[in-house]
Amino acid sequence: MLEVKDLKITAHYAKKEIVHGISFSVGKGETLGIVGESGSGKSMTSKCIMGLLNSRAFVLEGQIRWKDQEINISKNHLPDHYRGKQITMIPQNPMTAFAPMVKLGKQLKMGFSDTENFDGKLSEILKSMNLNDCEKIFKSYPSELSGGMLQRIMIAITLLQAPELIIADEVTTAVDAASEYQILMELEKLKKKGTSMIVVTHDFGVAAKLCDKISVMKSGKIIEQGETKKVFASPQHEYTKQLLEASMLFRR
C-alpha cells in the first residue's frame, strides 16, 4: 500500500540533512514498527508521509507511493482524501493536540462533514476504551482531562474516520502504565481487523507486541530492518542490541 524510497529531508536554512535516504514499505493489513531514540528522524518521516512538512522550511527528496500513486512530496500535492480518510496520524503529545480554549465536543466535530449521530457514534467508541462519561468529555476543555484520556480520544477520532493506514507516533510515551495498556489493546484490535499501521516508538517492547516487521532508525538512517521476530531474536547492529536490552531491562 505504502512505499517510501530514498527519502531525504533537509532543513532548508540550516542546510542540514535530517533523514538520509531511507526506504521501507507497508503492505495491506501489515504493521511496521519504526524504532529509535529521540531525534533519530522517526517523527519527521511520519510528518513527511502525511504531507505536514512545510516545503519552505524543508527540502524533500525521494519517492512516496500510496496504492501505486506517486505523491508529490516536494510540493505537498496530495490526492483527495489522502490525509484523514486514507491515512491518519495519531500525534505523540495529547496535551497539545487540541485547541485549549474550545470544548472537546465542539472541536471533535470540526474535521467531519457528516455529523449525523456523531455524538452517538463517538460515544460508542469511547466506551469501548473505558471512557464512559462521554457527556462530561464533550463539555470539557482539554486541560480538564488527563493525557491518557486525551490520547484515547484521539484514537477514537481516528477509528471514526476508518482510515486504511494509521501512523501511531509515540502514542504511549506521555501516558501512565494503565493508559498504555489500554492504548496497546486498542491498537491490537485494529491490527486484528486488518488495518495497516506504522507504529513509531522508542520502545522495542511495544514494537514486539504490535509489529510484523521493524525498521530501526539512528541519526536519520535505517540501520537494520526485517521481520520483528528475527530482529528481536537475533539483532545484527550494536545499536539494535542496546535498544533491545534497555527495553527488556525496563520491563523486568
N, C-alpha and C positions, 0 to 999 in steps of 0.2 A: 504493500500500500504506500508506504513512505520510503523514499530512498534519498539519502544525503551523500553527496560525493565531493571530495576535495574541498570541503567548506573552510573558508578562511574569513576571519573577522578582524579588521584592523581599526583601531581608534584613529579617526581622521586627523585630528590636530596633533595628537601626541606621536603619530606615525609609529605606533606600537601594535604589532600583531598579537592579538589575544587568543585566537583559535587558529591552529596551524594545520590546515588541510586534512580535516578528519572525514571519515566515511563510515556509514552504518546504514542499516535498513530495518524496517519493522513490517512484518507480514500481517495479514488479516488474522485477528484473534491472538496475536503474539504480544508478549510483554518484554520490552527491552529495559534493562537497568543501565543507567549512566551513572557510574560511581566515581567519586573522587573528593578530594578535600576542597574547602572553600577557596575560591579564586582559580580553580582549575579550568574554568570555561564552560561548566555544565549549564548554568542558567543562561549565559549568553547564547549558547547553542539553541536552547529551548525558545528563547525570545526571537531568535532569527527564524526558526521554523514557523513561529506564529506571525511573523511579519511585524514585530513590535520594536525593531531597532530602527532608529532614525537614520536614513541614508545620508543626511548631512553630517552626522556625528560618527558614522561608521562606514568603512568601505567593506562591502560584502562581495565575496568571490566564491565560485564553486557552483554546484548544481543541487537543487532540491526538486524532487519529483513526487507528486502526490497522485496516486492512481493513474500513472503513466502520463500525467500532465506536468510539464515543467513550470515551476513557479519562478517568476522574475524577482529574485531576492534583492537585486541591486536597486530596484525602484519600488519594491513592495507592492507590485501589481498583483493582487490576489483574486482568484476565481470567486464567483458569487457563493456566498455561504461557506467559504473556506474556513474562516475564523469564527468559531462559535458553534455552527451547526455540524460541520465536518470534523474540525479539530478544535479541542477546547483545552485550555491550560488552567490548572489549579495552582495559583501562586503560593510561594513559600511563607509569606508573612500575613497571617489572617488579620492582624491588628491594623494593617494599613491598606487592606484590600477594599475596604468600604468607605464611603463618604461619611465623615464623622458627624456631620450636622443634619443628616437625613435619616429618618426612622427606617429600619430594615424592611418593613412591609412595603414601603413606597419604592425604595431603590432596588429591591429584588425584582420588581416588575419591569423596570426600565429597559432591560435588554430583550424583552419578549413582545412581539407584535400581537400574538394570540394570548390574551389574558383571561379568556373564558375559563371559569372554575380554577383559576391559577392558585388561589389560596388553598383550595381543597387538594389539588394535585401535589403542591409543595408540602402541605401538612402530612400527607401520607408518607412521603419520602423522609421527612424529618423524623417522624415517629419510628420509622424503620432504623434510624440511627440513634434511638433513645433520646430524642428531643421531643418530649410530649406536650409541653406547654407552648403550642405554636402561636396562640393569640398573644401571649406575652412577648414572644420573639418578634412578631410583626410590629408590635408597638414600642420596641426597644431601640435605643441608639446603639451603635456598635460598641461603644465604651462600657455599656452596661452588661456585656456578655464576656465570657472568658475566651481565651484564644482557641481552646479546644472546641468550644461551641461554634465559634465563627468559622473554624476550619471545616467542621461538618456541614455548616450551612453552605459553604462554597461547594462542597462535594454534592450536596443536594441540588443546587442550581445546575451543576454540571450534568447530573443524572436527568434532570428535567429537559435538558437540551438534546439528550440521547445522541451524543456525537459518535463518530466512527473511530476516532483516536483521541485519547486523553493523555495530556502531558501533566504528570503529577510532580511538581517541583518542590522537593524537600517538605512534603506535607506533614511529616511527623516531627520536624525539628523543634518547633516552638510550642509543643504541647506536652501535657503530663502523660504518665505511663498509661493511665486508664483511657485517655483520649486517643493515644497512639494505637492501642489495641483495637478500639472501635473503628478508627480510620482504616487500619490494615484489613479489618474484617470486611469493610465496605469495598475496598479495592479488590479483595479476593472474590467477592460476589460479582463484581464487574468482569473480572478475568474469566470466571466460570460461565458468564453469559456470552463470552466471545468478543468482548470489547478489546480493541488494540490499545496498548498503553506504552508510554515511556515513563519510567519511574526514575526521577533524578534524586539521588541520595548520596550521602557520605557514609552510610551505614550498610555494610555488607550483609548484616543480618536481615534488614528489610529487603534488600535485593534478592537474597537467597530464598526468602519466603514467597516472593511475588513473581520473580522474573524467569523467563525461559532462557534468555541469554544476557550477557553483560558486556559493556564497554567500559573499561577503566581509563579515566582521564587524569592527566597530571600536566600542569603548566601548559594547558591548551592543546595537548596531544592525546590521542588514544594510544596507550602503551600496551594494552592487552585486551583482547576480546574473544568471546567464544560462548559455548553453552554454559549456563550457570553451574551445573553440577560438575563439569570438567574443570572450570576455573576455580570453583570452591574446593574441589578435591586436590587439585594439583596446580596451584598458581605458578606461573613461569617468571614473572617480573618481581623484583625485590620489593617494589612499592606495593604491588598487589598483596604480597605476603604480609607486609606491615599493616595494611588496611584490614586484612582478614584476622590477623592476630589481635588487633585492637578491638574489633567487633566482638570476637569470641570472649575476650577478657571482660568487656563491658557486660556481656550477657550471662556470665557465670553466676 
